[in-house]
Amino acid sequence: MFAVIGVILGTAIGVLPGIGPAMAVALLLPVTFGLDASAALIMFAGIYYGGMFGGSTTSILLNTPGESASVVTAIEGNPMAKRGRGSQALAAAAIGNFVGGMIGTLGLVVLAPTIASLAVNIGAPDYFAIMVLAFIAVTSVLGRSRIRGFSSLLIGLTIGLIGLDQMTGQSRLTFGSLHLADGIDVVIVAVGLFAVGESLWVASRLRHGQEKPIPVGQPWLGRSDLRRTWRPWLRGPVIGFPFGAIPAGGAEIPTFLSYVVEKRLSRRKDEWGKGAIEGVAGPESTASASAAGTLVTMLTLGLPTTAVAAVMLVAFQQYGFQPGPLLFEQESGLVWTLIASLFVGLALLLVINLPLAPLWAKLLRIPRPYLYAGILFFASVGAYAVGGEVIDLLLLFLVGLLGFAMRRYGLPVLPAVIGVILGPAAELQMRRALQISDGELIGLVNSPMALVVYAIIAVILAWPLVRRFLPRAEVSEERIDA
């Protein structure tokens, strides 16, 4: 029942323009406050995948991706809809989400316990190195500029400093306010940056005219469509799951990679750019498998590398659970309940959303002012429910204004949220490692795993510099041959 509610709510909110799964989960986070932990996490599983399907719906029908992973879907999905094949595009996206999610979740079942058992032996230096890798990977992959990515991360780390020092009890950035002694609740930060910031950003760019959605019939696929889509559906998890399982910054890279692979392998190259169904099936399957892979690092190491995983981590912390190596031992029932609900949520996603696609298309007709006024209302109710304090509302809208400013100047939001969540934990692990080594910096790199992780970080940072010289070398060789 909770999975059904989650799938319907997640799709209904995710299908609205400009709202992706991260914002859907953040917006519905306060709704689960009165539920027990297992019911809330089951509902989140449905919201998670429902929001992903909703994002692909807006990409196909309105050319408005609900999240960055749906950008690739819009490249071929929207031309399909304009050619009157929107129902086939929605069906290819829904089945792709189902296939990719199922295979990816099976990978989660197989790999997560193994990774968790290995992670028990990870020490403070290793944890700090892995968290630095998460910071670097997320800020390097997202956005057009690394400087903007690191600026966003710095904002998040600064917000994470607010409150009392965990080791000394010293107050930091509280400005004498007792309410800030516990820091700013992560729920307020997540909802403020995503929901309020996005609402203000859309309102600032609101036009009087609204693009009308294209009518959608019942989604179905003919035999020729199935022959063209089954291979991309199966190739998607092979590309998406490994990228999700390592801290590589989400589904943006694997979905683009999937698009390129399908275009290279396609026999109908003249259709690409005009509505090739493989360009919808492959990236959607890849994105769903990548989302399942992201849960591997989130559950076993406590490292969220996507916006949705960051908000899911907030949901765990809300109930007093800390994802990490010991989670599978201490809360095994809860973890396997969540993983089982992922399978249930995916099946319900397919059963419920294929017949309801025309209904979701009608939700796109809601006028934008009413839509975002409603979002601000629910965000405010959720923020007030966190602590029952008026100052929480003030903090919510201050963070929302910050989110608006970040969008205005092109700063990605995800690094800031990652900084708020992982910043205090990274600081704690760094100081523990330094205490063990009596303040010697060598204590941060005195394990083989930490050295390997720092080598990976060096490669990530150096790659753009190395890549600049590669095309020049190829050009010079061509000139010599000529």
C-alpha positions in Angstrom: 0.0 0.0 0.0 2.8 2.4 0.9 4.6 1.6 -2.3 1.4 2.3 -4.3 1.1 5.7 -2.6 4.7 6.5 -3.1 4.6 5.6 -6.9 1.5 7.7 -7.5 2.7 10.7 -5.4 6.3 10.5 -6.9 5.0 10.4 -10.5 2.3 13.1 -9.9 4.9 15.5 -8.5 7.8 14.4 -10.8 5.6 14.9 -13.9 5.2 18.6 -13.1 7.5 20.9 -15.1 10.9 21.6 -13.6 10.5 19.1 -10.8 12.8 16.1 -10.8 12.9 13.1 -8.4 15.2 14.9 -6.0 12.8 17.7 -5.5 9.9 15.3 -5.3 11.6 13.3 -2.5 12.6 16.5 -0.7 9.1 17.9 -1.0 7.5 14.7 0.3 10.0 14.1 3.1 7.9 15.9 5.7 4.8 13.8 4.7 6.5 10.7 6.2 7.2 12.2 9.6 4.3 10.4 11.2 5.1 7.0 9.8 7.4 4.3 11.2 10.8 3.9 9.5 10.0 0.8 7.4 6.8 2.4 6.0 8.5 5.7 5.3 11.4 4.0 3.4 9.0 1.8 1.4 7.1 5.0 0.4 10.4 6.7 -0.5 11.3 3.7 -2.8 8.1 4.4 -4.7 8.6 8.1 -4.7 12.2 7.6 -6.0 11.3 5.7 -9.1 7.9 7.4 -9.6 9.8 10.8 -9.7 12.2 9.4 -12.3 9.4 8.3 -14.6 7.7 11.7 -14.1 10.9 13.5 -15.2 11.1 11.5 -18.4 7.4 12.4 -19.1 8.0 16.1 -19.0 11.1 15.6 -21.1 9.2 13.8 -23.8 5.9 15.9 -23.8 7.2 19.4 -23.0 10.9 19.2 -23.7 11.4 20.2 -20.0 13.7 17.7 -18.3 12.8 17.2 -14.6 16.4 16.4 -13.8 19.8 16.4 -15.6 19.6 12.6 -16.3 16.4 13.3 -18.4 18.1 15.8 -20.6 19.2 13.0 -23.0 15.7 11.6 -23.1 14.4 14.9 -24.5 16.8 14.8 -27.4 14.9 12.0 -29.1 11.7 11.8 -27.0 10.4 15.3 -27.8 10.8 14.9 -31.6 8.9 11.6 -31.3 6.1 13.3 -29.4 5.9 16.1 -32.1 5.7 13.4 -34.7 2.6 11.9 -32.9 4.6 9.0 -31.3 4.6 10.4 -27.7 2.8 7.2 -26.5 5.5 5.0 -27.9 8.2 7.2 -26.3 6.5 7.1 -22.9 6.2 3.3 -23.2 9.9 2.9 -24.1 10.8 5.2 -21.2 8.6 3.3 -18.7 9.8 -0.2 -19.7 13.4 1.1 -19.9 13.1 2.4 -16.3 11.6 -1.0 -15.2 14.3 -3.2 -16.9 17.2 -1.0 -15.9 16.0 -0.6 -12.3 15.4 -4.4 -11.9 18.8 -5.3 -13.2 20.4 -2.5 -11.2 18.6 -3.5 -8.0 19.7 -7.1 -8.5 23.3 -5.7 -8.7 22.6 -3.9 -5.4 21.5 -7.2 -3.8 24.6 -9.0 -4.9 27.2 -6.3 -4.3 26.0 -4.3 -1.3 26.6 -7.0 1.4 30.1 -7.7 0.1 31.0 -4.0 0.0 29.6 -3.6 3.5 31.7 -6.5 4.9 34.8 -5.1 3.3 34.0 -1.5 4.5 33.9 -2.6 8.2 37.8 -2.6 8.2 38.0 0.9 6.7 39.7 3.4 9.1 39.4 7.1 9.6 42.1 8.0 6.9 40.3 5.8 4.4 36.9 7.3 5.1 38.3 10.9 4.8 39.9 10.0 1.5 36.7 8.5 0.1 34.7 11.6 1.2 37.2 13.9 -0.5 36.8 11.7 -3.6 33.0 12.2 -3.4 33.5 16.0 -3.1 35.9 16.1 -6.0 33.9 13.8 -8.2 30.6 15.6 -7.7 32.0 19.1 -8.2 34.1 18.1 -11.2 31.3 16.3 -13.1 28.4 18.7 -12.5 28.1 22.1 -14.2 30.1 23.8 -16.9 32.7 25.2 -14.6 34.8 23.4 -11.9 35.2 26.7 -10.1 31.4 27.0 -9.8 31.2 23.4 -8.6 33.9 24.0 -5.9 32.2 27.3 -5.0 28.9 25.5 -4.4 30.7 22.8 -2.3 32.3 25.6 -0.2 28.8 27.0 0.5 27.6 23.6 1.6 30.7 23.0 3.8 30.2 26.5 5.4 26.5 25.7 6.2 27.7 22.4 7.7 30.0 24.2 10.1 27.1 26.0 11.8 26.5 24.8 15.3 28.6 23.3 18.1 31.9 21.6 17.3 31.4 17.8 17.8 34.8 17.4 19.5 35.3 20.5 21.5 31.8 22.0 22.0 32.9 25.3 20.6 30.1 27.3 18.9 30.7 28.1 15.2 28.9 30.6 13.0 25.9 30.7 15.4 26.0 34.5 15.9 24.9 34.1 19.5 21.7 32.2 18.6 20.9 29.2 20.7 18.6 27.9 18.0 21.6 27.5 15.7 23.6 25.6 18.3 22.4 22.3 16.8 23.1 23.6 13.2 20.6 23.9 10.4 18.5 20.8 9.9 19.5 19.0 6.7 15.8 18.7 5.7 15.5 22.5 5.7 18.6 22.9 3.6 17.5 20.2 1.1 13.9 21.5 0.8 15.1 25.2 0.7 17.7 24.7 -2.0 15.6 22.4 -4.2 12.0 23.3 -3.7 12.1 27.0 -2.7 15.1 27.8 -4.8 13.6 26.2 -7.9 10.2 27.9 -7.4 11.7 31.3 -7.1 13.9 30.7 -10.2 10.9 29.6 -12.3 8.8 32.5 -11.0 11.6 34.9 -12.0 11.5 33.6 -15.6 7.7 33.0 -15.8 6.2 34.1 -19.1 2.5 34.8 -19.8 2.3 32.2 -22.5 2.5 28.5 -21.6 3.5 25.8 -24.1 0.6 23.4 -24.4 1.4 19.7 -23.9 1.0 17.3 -26.8 -2.0 14.9 -26.4 -1.0 11.4 -25.5 -2.9 8.2 -26.3 -2.5 4.8 -24.5 1.2 3.9 -24.6 2.0 0.8 -26.6 4.8 -0.6 -28.6 4.5 -2.5 -31.9 6.7 -5.4 -32.9 9.1 -3.2 -34.9 9.5 -0.9 -31.8 10.2 -3.9 -29.6 12.9 -5.2 -32.0 14.6 -1.8 -31.8 14.4 -1.3 -28.1 15.1 -4.6 -26.3 18.9 -4.4 -26.9 19.2 -0.8 -25.6 17.1 -1.8 -22.6 19.7 -4.5 -21.8 22.8 -2.5 -22.6 21.7 0.4 -20.3 22.4 -1.4 -17.0 25.8 -2.4 -18.2 26.7 1.2 -18.7 24.7 2.8 -15.9 25.2 0.5 -12.9 29.0 0.8 -12.6 28.8 4.6 -12.9 26.2 4.7 -10.1 28.1 2.4 -7.8 31.3 4.5 -7.8 31.3 8.2 -6.6 31.1 9.5 -10.2 28.5 12.2 -9.8 25.2 10.7 -11.0 23.6 9.6 -14.2 24.6 12.5 -16.5 27.8 10.8 -17.9 26.3 7.3 -18.4 23.1 8.6 -20.1 25.2 10.6 -22.6 27.5 7.6 -23.1 24.4 5.3 -23.6 23.1 7.8 -26.2 26.4 7.8 -28.1 26.7 4.0 -28.0 23.1 3.5 -29.3 23.7 6.1 -32.0 26.9 4.3 -33.1 25.2 0.9 -33.1 22.0 2.0 -34.8 21.2 1.0 -38.4 18.8 3.9 -38.9 21.2 6.8 -38.4 18.9 9.1 -40.5 16.3 9.1 -37.7 18.6 10.4 -35.0 17.7 13.9 -34.0 14.3 13.4 -35.5 12.9 10.9 -33.0 14.9 7.6 -32.8 13.2 5.3 -30.2 16.6 3.8 -29.2 17.7 7.2 -28.0 14.9 7.1 -25.4 15.1 3.4 -24.4 18.8 3.2 -23.8 19.3 6.4 -21.7 16.2 5.7 -19.6 17.4 2.2 -18.8 20.9 3.5 -18.0 19.5 6.2 -15.7 17.4 3.8 -13.7 20.3 1.3 -13.3 22.6 4.2 -12.3 20.1 5.2 -9.6 20.2 1.6 -8.2 24.0 1.7 -8.3 24.0 5.0 -6.4 22.2 3.2 -3.5 25.2 0.8 -3.2 27.6 3.6 -2.0 24.8 5.4 -0.1 23.8 2.3 2.0 27.3 0.7 2.4 29.5 3.8 2.8 27.0 6.5 3.7 28.2 8.5 0.6 25.4 10.2 -1.4 26.7 11.1 -4.9 23.4 12.3 -6.4 20.7 14.7 -5.2 18.1 12.0 -4.6 20.6 9.8 -2.6 21.4 12.9 -0.5 17.7 13.4 0.3 17.3 9.7 1.0 20.3 9.9 3.4 18.4 12.7 5.2 15.4 10.4 5.5 17.6 7.7 7.1 19.1 10.2 9.5 15.6 11.5 10.3 14.8 8.1 11.9 18.1 7.8 13.7 19.9 5.5 11.2 23.3 6.2 9.8 24.0 4.4 6.5 27.5 2.8 6.5 29.2 -0.6 6.9 27.4 -1.5 10.1 23.9 -0.7 8.7 23.6 -4.2 7.2 24.4 -5.8 10.6 22.5 -3.5 12.9 19.4 -2.8 10.8 19.4 -5.7 8.3 15.6 -6.0 8.4 15.2 -2.4 7.5 17.8 -2.5 4.7 16.3 -5.6 3.0 12.8 -4.2 3.4 14.0 -1.1 1.5 15.6 -3.2 -1.2 12.6 -5.5 -1.5 10.4 -2.4 -1.8 12.5 -1.2 -4.7 11.5 -4.3 -6.7 7.8 -3.8 -5.7 8.0 -0.1 -6.6 9.4 -0.8 -10.0 6.7 -3.4 -10.8 4.0 -1.0 -9.6 5.6 1.8 -11.6 5.1 -0.1 -14.8 1.6 -1.4 -13.9 0.2 1.9 -12.7 1.9 4.5 -14.9 1.5 2.9 -18.4 -2.4 3.2 -18.3 -2.2 6.6 -16.4 0.1 8.3 -18.8 -2.7 10.4 -20.4 -3.8 11.6 -16.9 -0.2 12.6 -16.0 -0.1 14.6 -19.3 -3.2 16.6 -18.1 -1.4 17.6 -14.9 1.0 19.6 -17.2 -1.9 22.0 -17.8 -1.8 23.4 -14.2 -0.9 27.1 -14.4 2.7 27.7 -13.2 1.7 30.4 -10.6 -0.7 28.0 -8.8 1.8 25.1 -9.1 4.7 26.9 -7.5 2.5 28.6 -4.9 1.5 25.1 -3.8 5.1 23.9 -3.7 6.0 26.9 -1.5 3.1 26.1 0.8 4.0 22.4 1.3 7.7 23.3 1.7 6.8 25.8 4.5 4.5 23.2 6.2 7.3 20.7 6.0 10.0 23.0 7.4 7.7 24.0 10.3 7.0 20.4 11.1 10.7 19.7 11.6 11.0 21.6 14.9 7.8 23.6 15.3 9.8 26.9 15.4 9.1 30.0 13.4 12.8 30.5 12.9 12.8 27.3 10.8 10.6 29.1 8.3 13.0 32.1 8.2 15.9 29.7 7.6 14.0 27.9 4.9 13.4 31.0 2.9 17.0 32.3 3.5 18.3 29.0 2.1 15.7 29.2 -0.7 17.0 32.7 -1.6 20.6 31.2 -1.6 19.3 28.4 -3.9 17.8 31.0 -6.2 21.1 33.0 -6.3 23.0 29.8 -7.1 20.8 29.1 -10.1 21.0 32.7 -11.2 24.8 32.5 -11.3 25.1 29.0 -12.6 26.2 27.2 -9.4 25.1 23.5 -9.3 23.0 22.8 -6.2 24.0 19.2 -5.5 27.6 19.9 -4.3 26.2 22.3 -1.7 23.8 19.6 -0.4 26.7 17.0 -0.4 28.8 19.5 1.5 26.2 20.0 4.2 25.6 16.3 4.7 29.2 15.0 4.4 31.1 18.0 5.6 30.8 17.4 9.4 31.5 13.7 8.9 34.6 14.4 6.8 35.9 16.9 9.4 35.3 14.3 12.2 37.2 11.6 10.3 40.1 13.9 9.4 40.5 15.0 13.0 40.4 11.4 14.2 43.1 10.5 11.7 45.2 13.4 12.9 44.7 12.5 16.5 45.9 9.0 15.9 49.0 10.3 14.2 49.7 13.0 16.9 49.0 15.8 14.4 51.3 14.5 11.6 49.8 15.0 8.2 51.2 11.6 7.2 48.3 10.1 9.2 45.9 11.0 6.4 47.8 8.8 3.8 49.2 6.0 5.9 47.0 3.2 4.4 47.1 1.6 1.0 43.4 2.3 0.4 43.9 6.0 1.1 46.8 6.2 -1.3 44.8 4.5 -4.1 41.9 6.9 -3.5 44.2 10.0 -3.6 45.7 8.7 -6.8 42.2 8.5 -8.3 41.5 12.1 -7.1 44.8 13.2 -8.8 43.7 11.6 -12.1 40.2 13.3 -11.9 41.8 16.7 -11.3 44.6 16.3 -13.9 42.4 14.8 -16.7 41.1 18.2 -18.1 44.7 19.4 -18.3 45.9 16.2 -20.0 42.9 16.3 -22.4 43.8 19.7 -23.7 47.1 18.3 -25.1 45.6 15.2 -26.7 43.7 16.9 -29.7 46.8 19.1 -30.4 49.0 16.0 -30.6 46.5 14.3 -33.0 46.3 17.5 -35.2 50.2 17.8 -35.3 50.5 14.1 -36.4 47.9 14.7 -39.2 49.9 17.7 -40.4 53.2 15.7 -40.4 51.4 12.9 -42.4 50.1 15.5 -44.8 
